[in-house]
Amino acid sequence: MHTLTRSASLTDYEHVARSVGLDPFRMLVNDNALADVERELQAHPELALNERAYWSEGILNGPASSGHHEMIDLLMRYGARVPDVTKADGRA
């Protein structure tokens, strides 16, 4: 985990995220930075709708794998859902 301060903005995450090959928003989600993710979703709600996140497994994959239920709830409030097709099974 590459956690920055919880008050760090998405811009603050960009340098660290890019250095390890991650999307800055995804890094906030991975770090379970609830307030920061909500602030970014208020400005850019489309971030929750990225079904290609996590190698096409959806934006909910990371928080689900880590047991971050509050993050899952937050992302779902902004429209995140499990993709109809994942790369793992290729089925709808």
Backbone as ProteinMPNN parsed JSONL, in Angstrom:
{"seq_chain_A": "MHTLTRSASLTDYEHVARSVGLDPFRMLVNDNALADVERELQAHPELALNERAYWSEGILNGPASSGHHEMIDLLMRYGARVPDVTKADGRA", "coords_chain_A": {"N_chain_A": [[0.839, -1.166, 0.0], [0.499, 2.245, -0.76], [0.079, 4.548, 0.899], [-0.834, 7.909, 1.275], [-1.294, 10.994, 3.115], [-4.537, 11.229, 4.572], [-5.837, 13.527, 3.859], [-4.869, 14.149, 1.464], [-4.967, 15.239, -1.907], [-6.335, 14.213, -5.102], [-4.485, 15.026, -6.973], [-2.143, 15.049, -5.431], [-1.731, 12.353, -5.193], [-1.072, 11.609, -7.726], [1.701, 11.628, -8.569], [2.915, 9.557, -7.023], [1.214, 7.427, -7.701], [1.512, 7.203, -10.501], [4.181, 6.525, -10.579], [4.213, 3.914, -9.752], [2.651, 2.744, -11.596], [-0.147, 2.983, -11.375], [-3.523, 4.202, -11.612], [-4.412, 7.369, -10.346], [-6.963, 7.763, -9.039], [-7.777, 5.155, -8.606], [-5.805, 4.406, -6.833], [-6.508, 5.923, -4.584], [-8.919, 4.639, -4.002], [-7.953, 2.047, -3.461], [-6.477, 2.622, -1.16], [-8.469, 3.031, 0.597], [-9.45, 5.577, 1.107], [-11.866, 7.181, 2.046], [-13.133, 9.811, 2.335], [-11.674, 11.32, 0.498], [-12.134, 9.92, -1.89], [-14.893, 10.256, -2.082], [-15.037, 13.038, -2.417], [-13.766, 13.293, -4.912], [-15.568, 11.813, -6.469], [-17.834, 13.403, -6.278], [-17.086, 15.542, -7.845], [-16.426, 14.228, -10.212], [-18.386, 12.061, -11.127], [-18.405, 10.024, -12.997], [-16.195, 8.451, -12.608], [-16.828, 6.293, -10.99], [-18.071, 4.613, -12.688], [-16.418, 3.161, -14.278], [-15.965, 0.388, -15.886], [-13.774, -0.912, -16.825], [-11.809, -0.72, -15.005], [-9.37, -2.088, -12.761], [-8.238, -4.088, -14.422], [-10.391, -4.776, -16.099], [-12.135, -5.922, -14.304], [-13.703, -4.342, -12.819], [-14.436, -1.464, -10.753], [-15.192, -2.106, -8.181], [-13.81, -4.346, -7.439], [-11.242, -4.149, -6.087], [-11.869, -2.94, -3.46], [-13.661, -4.925, -2.601], [-12.066, -7.212, -2.479], [-10.423, -6.462, -0.409], [-12.084, -6.196, 1.726], [-13.311, -3.747, 2.224], [-16.005, -2.516, 2.983], [-17.413, -0.098, 3.365], [-16.308, 1.498, 1.379], [-17.161, 0.131, -0.879], [-19.938, 0.562, -0.64], [-19.985, 3.38, -0.928], [-18.974, 3.728, -3.584], [-20.97, 2.353, -4.982], [-23.163, 3.975, -4.479], [-22.664, 5.963, -6.254], [-23.081, 4.723, -8.606], [-21.461, 2.539, -9.326], [-20.944, -0.812, -10.365], [-20.858, -4.401, -10.606], [-19.186, -5.623, -13.404], [-20.894, -6.797, -16.377], [-19.568, -8.73, -17.823], [-16.601, -10.344, -17.054], [-13.027, -10.492, -17.255], [-12.15, -12.817, -16.165], [-14.079, -14.867, -16.388], [-15.421, -14.443, -18.763], [-18.101, -14.524, -19.292], [-21.525, -13.378, -19.535]], "CA_chain_A": [[0.0, 0.0, 0.0], [1.272, 3.472, -0.904], [-0.803, 5.52, 1.507], [-0.462, 9.283, 1.597], [-2.184, 11.484, 4.16], [-5.946, 11.116, 4.211], [-6.307, 14.791, 3.29], [-4.184, 14.346, 0.187], [-5.879, 15.347, -3.037], [-6.032, 13.32, -6.206], [-3.239, 15.519, -7.557], [-1.049, 14.583, -4.584], [-1.546, 10.928, -5.447], [-0.662, 11.349, -9.103], [3.117, 11.293, -8.692], [3.146, 8.216, -6.462], [0.446, 6.46, -8.482], [2.133, 7.008, -11.815], [5.484, 5.884, -10.415], [4.002, 2.472, -9.584], [1.79, 2.281, -12.675], [-1.56, 2.97, -11.009], [-4.365, 5.367, -11.807], [-4.513, 8.048, -9.042], [-8.242, 7.49, -8.384], [-7.731, 3.751, -8.154], [-4.955, 4.37, -5.651], [-7.339, 6.407, -3.473], [-9.856, 3.552, -3.684], [-7.161, 0.984, -2.835], [-6.07, 3.066, 0.168], [-9.691, 3.182, 1.382], [-9.51, 7.001, 1.467], [-13.292, 7.438, 1.812], [-13.448, 11.232, 2.14], [-11.037, 11.763, -0.744], [-12.853, 9.294, -2.993], [-16.195, 10.92, -2.211], [-14.801, 14.371, -2.99], [-13.501, 13.115, -6.338], [-16.794, 11.364, -7.113], [-18.732, 14.549, -6.388], [-16.61, 16.335, -8.984], [-16.323, 13.377, -11.413], [-19.129, 10.818, -10.821], [-18.138, 8.991, -13.999], [-15.11, 7.582, -12.138], [-17.412, 5.073, -10.413], [-18.684, 3.819, -13.751], [-15.356, 2.584, -15.102], [-15.985, -1.083, -15.841], [-12.462, -1.424, -17.242], [-10.885, -0.613, -13.878], [-8.879, -3.363, -12.222], [-8.069, -5.047, -15.506], [-11.753, -5.119, -16.553], [-12.902, -6.604, -13.264], [-14.579, -3.335, -12.216], [-13.917, -0.625, -9.664], [-15.536, -2.71, -6.89], [-12.947, -5.498, -7.179], [-10.241, -3.866, -5.06], [-12.457, -2.856, -2.124], [-14.258, -6.209, -2.222], [-10.966, -8.102, -2.114], [-9.824, -5.987, 0.839], [-13.098, -6.117, 2.782], [-13.641, -2.339, 2.486], [-17.439, -2.444, 2.712], [-17.849, 1.291, 3.258], [-15.896, 1.967, 0.059], [-18.092, -0.485, -1.834], [-21.197, 1.308, -0.528], [-19.781, 4.703, -1.505], [-18.882, 3.599, -5.032], [-22.281, 1.941, -5.494], [-24.05, 5.155, -4.439], [-22.361, 6.732, -7.46], [-23.414, 3.926, -9.781], [-20.556, 1.421, -9.606], [-21.557, -2.135, -10.325], [-20.02, -5.479, -11.106], [-19.356, -5.704, -14.868], [-21.668, -7.933, -16.901], [-18.584, -9.709, -18.26], [-15.269, -10.12, -16.512], [-12.004, -11.221, -18.012], [-11.924, -14.106, -15.528], [-14.964, -15.918, -16.87], [-15.855, -14.151, -20.114], [-19.546, -14.732, -19.429], [-22.418, -12.279, -19.167]], "C_chain_A": [[0.892, 1.24, 0.0], [0.494, 4.641, -0.335], [-0.136, 6.873, 1.713], [-1.4, 9.746, 2.701], [-3.622, 11.423, 3.683], [-6.491, 12.414, 3.626], [-5.64, 15.076, 1.954], [-5.217, 14.409, -0.931], [-5.481, 14.341, -4.108], [-4.712, 13.733, -6.863], [-2.036, 15.05, -6.757], [-0.731, 13.114, -4.842], [-0.941, 10.656, -6.816], [0.793, 10.933, -9.236], [3.398, 9.874, -8.211], [2.453, 7.167, -7.324], [1.121, 6.169, -9.812], [3.479, 6.287, -11.687], [5.36, 4.372, -10.221], [3.01, 1.917, -10.607], [0.319, 2.201, -12.342], [-2.241, 4.273, -11.401], [-4.532, 6.039, -10.434], [-5.835, 7.784, -8.319], [-8.269, 6.071, -7.844], [-6.874, 3.629, -6.897], [-5.711, 4.868, -4.419], [-8.31, 5.313, -3.03], [-9.116, 2.438, -2.958], [-6.768, 1.337, -1.405], [-7.263, 3.276, 1.104], [-9.829, 4.611, 1.924], [-10.923, 7.512, 1.176], [-13.603, 8.899, 1.511], [-12.879, 11.737, 0.827], [-11.75, 11.184, -1.963], [-14.205, 9.976, -3.177], [-16.053, 12.312, -2.819], [-14.564, 14.257, -4.501], [-14.753, 12.667, -7.081], [-17.806, 12.492, -7.241], [-18.359, 15.4, -7.6], [-16.648, 15.545, -10.293], [-17.056, 12.054, -11.174], [-18.871, 9.686, -11.813], [-17.013, 8.052, -13.582], [-15.634, 6.266, -11.561], [-17.93, 4.126, -11.48], [-17.672, 3.102, -14.626], [-15.319, 1.065, -14.954], [-14.667, -1.697, -16.265], [-11.43, -1.327, -16.117], [-10.506, -2.003, -13.387], [-8.844, -4.433, -13.3], [-9.405, -5.648, -15.944], [-12.54, -5.95, -15.549], [-13.772, -5.632, -12.495], [-13.966, -2.657, -11.004], [-14.198, -1.225, -8.282], [-14.596, -3.854, -6.501], [-11.956, -5.258, -6.047], [-10.829, -3.79, -3.66], [-13.085, -4.181, -1.667], [-13.184, -7.188, -1.763], [-10.351, -7.748, -0.769], [-10.813, -5.897, 1.989], [-13.48, -4.696, 3.153], [-15.106, -2.074, 2.113], [-17.946, -1.013, 2.58], [-17.467, 1.875, 1.899], [-16.812, 1.393, -1.018], [-19.409, 0.275, -1.831], [-21.088, 2.681, -1.181], [-19.76, 4.63, -3.03], [-20.225, 3.223, -5.646], [-23.279, 3.088, -5.456], [-23.843, 6.028, -5.669], [-22.506, 5.905, -8.735], [-22.486, 2.776, -10.12], [-21.325, 0.11, -9.507], [-20.551, -3.155, -10.828], [-20.249, -5.565, -12.618], [-20.162, -6.936, -15.278], [-20.748, -9.075, -17.327], [-17.264, -9.359, -17.626], [-14.265, -10.904, -17.323], [-11.791, -12.617, -17.447], [-12.81, -15.2, -16.114], [-15.474, -15.695, -18.284], [-17.338, -14.319, -20.348], [-20.315, -13.486, -19.024], [-23.202, -12.654, -17.927]], "O_chain_A": [[1.918, 1.275, 0.68], [0.273, 5.632, -1.032], [0.968, 6.97, 2.248], [-2.222, 8.963, 3.176], [-3.881, 11.556, 2.487], [-7.523, 12.392, 2.954], [-5.838, 16.146, 1.379], [-6.226, 13.704, -0.893], [-4.43, 13.704, -4.027], [-3.919, 12.88, -7.261], [-1.013, 14.688, -7.337], [0.419, 12.693, -4.719], [-0.362, 9.593, -7.041], [1.093, 9.975, -9.948], [4.041, 9.088, -8.907], [3.043, 6.134, -7.64], [1.278, 5.01, -10.195], [3.869, 5.53, -12.575], [6.305, 3.633, -10.498], [2.58, 0.768, -10.505], [-0.407, 1.425, -12.964], [-1.597, 5.317, -11.506], [-4.771, 5.343, -9.447], [-5.834, 7.599, -7.102], [-8.741, 5.834, -6.732], [-7.183, 2.842, -6.002], [-5.572, 4.303, -3.334], [-8.5, 5.087, -1.835], [-9.6, 1.934, -1.944], [-6.729, 0.466, -0.536], [-7.09, 3.653, 2.262], [-10.269, 4.819, 3.055], [-11.146, 8.196, 0.177], [-14.275, 9.192, 0.522], [-13.534, 12.502, 0.12], [-11.948, 11.883, -2.958], [-14.616, 10.244, -4.306], [-16.869, 12.713, -3.648], [-15.106, 15.045, -5.276], [-14.981, 13.096, -8.212], [-18.561, 12.535, -8.212], [-19.235, 15.914, -8.295], [-16.874, 16.117, -11.36], [-16.406, 11.018, -11.031], [-19.096, 8.518, -11.495], [-16.885, 6.963, -14.142], [-14.956, 5.241, -11.637], [-18.197, 2.958, -11.199], [-18.049, 2.49, -15.626], [-14.72, 0.532, -14.021], [-14.463, -2.897, -16.079], [-10.304, -1.8, -16.265], [-11.244, -2.968, -13.584], [-9.354, -5.538, -13.116], [-9.531, -6.858, -16.133], [-13.512, -6.611, -15.916], [-14.512, -6.046, -11.603], [-13.096, -3.208, -10.329], [-13.515, -0.888, -7.315], [-14.594, -4.283, -5.347], [-11.843, -6.083, -5.141], [-10.361, -4.484, -2.757], [-13.042, -4.514, -0.483], [-13.366, -7.905, -0.78], [-9.824, -8.614, -0.071], [-10.431, -5.559, 3.109], [-13.927, -4.451, 4.273], [-15.401, -1.49, 1.07], [-18.826, -0.746, 1.761], [-18.224, 2.662, 1.33], [-17.191, 2.093, -1.956], [-19.943, 0.6, -2.891], [-21.992, 3.101, -1.903], [-20.459, 5.395, -3.695], [-20.581, 3.722, -6.714], [-24.156, 3.167, -6.316], [-24.75, 6.752, -6.079], [-22.1, 6.339, -9.813], [-22.707, 2.093, -11.12], [-22.225, -0.049, -8.683], [-19.522, -2.803, -11.405], [-21.396, -5.58, -13.064], [-20.119, -7.974, -14.617], [-21.107, -10.247, -17.207], [-16.846, -8.202, -17.655], [-14.618, -11.869, -18.0], [-11.309, -13.506, -18.15], [-12.358, -16.327, -16.317], [-15.913, -16.638, -18.942], [-17.793, -14.262, -21.491], [-19.82, -12.649, -18.269], [-24.015, -11.864, -17.448]]}, "name": "protein", "num_of_chains": 1, "seq": "MHTLTRSASLTDYEHVARSVGLDPFRMLVNDNALADVERELQAHPELALNERAYWSEGILNGPASSGHHEMIDLLMRYGARVPDVTKADGRA"}
